[in-house]
């Protein structure tokens, strides 16, 4: 899977939009649905974020001997 910052931005934006919709409604079932969708978008982000960090990572520790 190719990971991009655009993917993360998309899913974070969609989660934020769902939370905004949840805040604008007073129907409990609709609030719950919007929050559940936002949570799912954020769950999708986590593996993408981890993979992106792994791909961009430089070694944290460098040998000092030699």
C-alpha positions in Angstrom: 0.0 0.0 0.0 1.4 3.4 -1.0 1.0 5.8 1.9 0.7 9.5 1.4 0.2 12.6 3.5 -2.8 13.3 1.2 -4.5 10.1 2.5 -4.0 11.2 6.1 -5.2 14.7 5.4 -8.3 13.3 3.7 -9.3 11.0 6.5 -8.6 13.6 9.2 -10.7 16.1 7.2 -13.5 13.7 6.9 -13.4 12.9 10.6 -13.5 16.6 11.5 -16.5 17.1 9.1 -18.4 14.2 10.8 -17.7 15.7 14.2 -19.0 19.1 13.0 -22.2 17.4 11.7 -22.6 15.7 15.1 -22.3 19.0 16.9 -25.0 20.6 14.6 -27.7 18.0 15.2 -29.8 17.4 18.2 -31.1 13.9 17.3 -29.2 11.4 19.5 -29.1 8.7 16.9 -27.7 11.1 14.3 -25.0 12.3 16.8 -24.1 8.7 17.5 -23.9 7.9 13.8 -21.7 10.9 13.0 -19.4 10.1 15.9 -19.1 6.5 14.9 -18.2 7.5 11.3 -15.6 10.0 12.6 -14.1 7.3 14.8 -13.8 4.9 11.8 -12.0 7.5 9.8 -9.6 8.0 12.6 -9.1 4.2 12.9 -8.3 4.2 9.2 -5.7 6.9 9.8 -3.7 5.0 12.4 -2.1 2.3 10.2 -1.4 4.9 7.5 0.2 7.2 10.1 2.3 4.4 11.4 3.4 3.3 8.0 4.3 6.8 7.0 6.4 7.3 10.1 8.1 3.9 9.5 8.9 4.9 5.9 10.3 8.3 6.9 12.1 7.1 9.9 15.9 7.5 10.3 17.7 5.4 12.8 17.3 7.0 16.2 20.4 5.5 17.6 23.7 5.7 15.8 26.7 3.7 16.8 29.4 5.8 18.5 32.1 3.2 18.4 34.5 2.6 15.5 
